[in-house]
Amino acid sequence: MAHLFEPLKIREVSFRNRIAVSPMCQYSSTDGYANDWHLVHLTTRAVGGAGLVFTEAAAVEPRGRISPEDLGIWSDEHIETLAKIVELVDNFGAVAGIQLAHAGRKASTAKPSQGGKAVDESQGGWRPVVSSSAIAFNQDSPVPEALSLQGIQEVINAFVQAAKRSLQAGFKVVEIHAAHGYLLHQFLSPLSNQRTDDYGGSFDNRTRLVREVVQAVREVWPEAYPLWVRISATDWVDQGWDIEQSIAFSKILKSLGVDLIDCSSGGIIPGVKIPVKPGYQIQFSDRIRREANILTGAVGLITSPEQADQIIRTGAADIVLLGRELLRNPYWPHSAAKELGLDQPWPVQYERAWV
Ligand SMILES: Cc1cc2nc3c(=O)[nH]c(=O)nc-3n(C[C@H](O)[C@H](O)[C@H](O)COP(=O)(O)O)c2cc1C
């Protein structure tokens, strides 16, 4: 039976354990560039013992940033500083992954420390923001422009160019962000997608854009490297996207060459009551893994070594992604191994921490 510290191999990429740093926006970039903050932040988590270190959501085009300070990969100039991070993460034994994202109608907001509300051009934001349909996220958000068919092709191309740049930077895992109410999720969910063309209405039509992005990215992303998709397994709203659709869609994504579904939830509309409690999203990674027969990642309020180990041992997921716990303690994987009595030595430089 697999456990938390059992290595995992997906395609030709090997992870030393089943712990991943979940993508987390740092709101620290200027013009999308990774800088010393990202370098230290991400490398520290590799030294801390994670098997996989994801960057935060990297915007595939400038108008797809959540905030003006988001990381980006919309130009070749972004590659150099990312490549340095990949090299260091790799040197310290972790695999470097990148999450490719477009915020859609949730773009152009202030960073959380500045209130998180929509900002316009005068405050460093931008217009228009785009989506599946011309429906604002909330009353403070701008009304997005519904993407034209040509606009949709441009978005697909932006993901493809971003994947090519990710490869040039040396990343070995790409995760397409189709969760949390951002652009791709805005196409999946009937709550935000009210199109009447080939990209709206039926399940087949609502999933078309994500399928096309996945197919196009898979063509440029090496066979040897894993491709992941993060979804919101449910909108937690009647008539919204739900776990049944997620299972059906995961089967399709698998047939298109996706290796793992990273199972998050929520984010498509404001004001939704989500039953948040420890491990509240594990039910989704568990069901998708069993019913769609694909590798899954579990995320969301996973904080204790025993809980994380149980998720792997019971087959509820193949990997756990930790967010805030790894912000609090980048060395969590080492401490967890020690607590579980499993083999993952601390870095030799830190051995005296325990004597
Ligand atoms: C500061 C912060 C930034 C985040 N940024 C992203 C992001 O860029 N992409 C993403 O998919 N999720 C993002 N998330 C969500 C996390 O990846 C994770 O799914 C969530 O925090 C739940 O896991 P946790 O309880 O272990 O923190 C962010 C969360 C936090 C706290």
PDBQT file of the ligand as one rigid body, heavy atoms in Angstrom, charges set to zero:
ROOT
HETATM    1  C1  LIG A 401      -2.298  32.945  -0.405  1.00  0.00    +0.000 C 
HETATM    2  C2  LIG A 401      -3.004  31.943  -1.264  1.00  0.00    +0.000 A 
HETATM    3  C3  LIG A 401      -2.896  32.015  -2.643  1.00  0.00    +0.000 A 
HETATM    4  C4  LIG A 401      -3.511  31.066  -3.463  1.00  0.00    +0.000 A 
HETATM    5  N1  LIG A 401      -3.314  31.104  -4.817  1.00  0.00    +0.000 NA
HETATM    6  C5  LIG A 401      -3.773  30.081  -5.580  1.00  0.00    +0.000 A 
HETATM    7  C6  LIG A 401      -3.377  29.957  -6.936  1.00  0.00    +0.000 A 
HETATM    8  O1  LIG A 401      -2.556  30.735  -7.457  1.00  0.00    +0.000 OA
HETATM    9  N2  LIG A 401      -3.890  28.924  -7.656  1.00  0.00    +0.000 N 
HETATM   10  C7  LIG A 401      -4.738  27.994  -7.098  1.00  0.00    +0.000 A 
HETATM   11  O2  LIG A 401      -5.189  27.088  -7.782  1.00  0.00    +0.000 OA
HETATM   12  N3  LIG A 401      -5.092  28.080  -5.806  1.00  0.00    +0.000 NA
HETATM   13  C8  LIG A 401      -4.596  29.067  -5.036  1.00  0.00    +0.000 A 
HETATM   14  N4  LIG A 401      -4.875  29.079  -3.693  1.00  0.00    +0.000 N 
HETATM   15  C9  LIG A 401      -5.601  27.943  -3.107  1.00  0.00    +0.000 C 
HETATM   16  C10 LIG A 401      -4.603  26.895  -2.587  1.00  0.00    +0.000 C 
HETATM   17  O3  LIG A 401      -3.834  26.360  -3.635  1.00  0.00    +0.000 OA
HETATM   18  C11 LIG A 401      -5.328  25.759  -1.860  1.00  0.00    +0.000 C 
HETATM   19  O4  LIG A 401      -6.146  25.093  -2.787  1.00  0.00    +0.000 OA
HETATM   20  C12 LIG A 401      -6.183  26.276  -0.697  1.00  0.00    +0.000 C 
HETATM   21  O5  LIG A 401      -5.452  27.224   0.077  1.00  0.00    +0.000 OA
HETATM   22  C13 LIG A 401      -6.648  25.140   0.211  1.00  0.00    +0.000 C 
HETATM   23  O6  LIG A 401      -5.546  24.429   0.713  1.00  0.00    +0.000 OA
HETATM   24  P1  LIG A 401      -4.970  24.676   2.214  1.00  0.00    +0.000 P 
HETATM   25  O7  LIG A 401      -6.134  24.501   3.166  1.00  0.00    +0.000 OA
HETATM   26  O8  LIG A 401      -3.915  23.634   2.382  1.00  0.00    +0.000 OA
HETATM   27  O9  LIG A 401      -4.429  26.077   2.268  1.00  0.00    +0.000 OA
HETATM   28  C14 LIG A 401      -4.293  30.045  -2.870  1.00  0.00    +0.000 A 
HETATM   29  C15 LIG A 401      -4.437  30.008  -1.476  1.00  0.00    +0.000 A 
HETATM   30  C16 LIG A 401      -3.778  30.908  -0.680  1.00  0.00    +0.000 A 
HETATM   31  C17 LIG A 401      -3.904  30.789   0.818  1.00  0.00    +0.000 C 
ENDROOT
TORSDOF 0
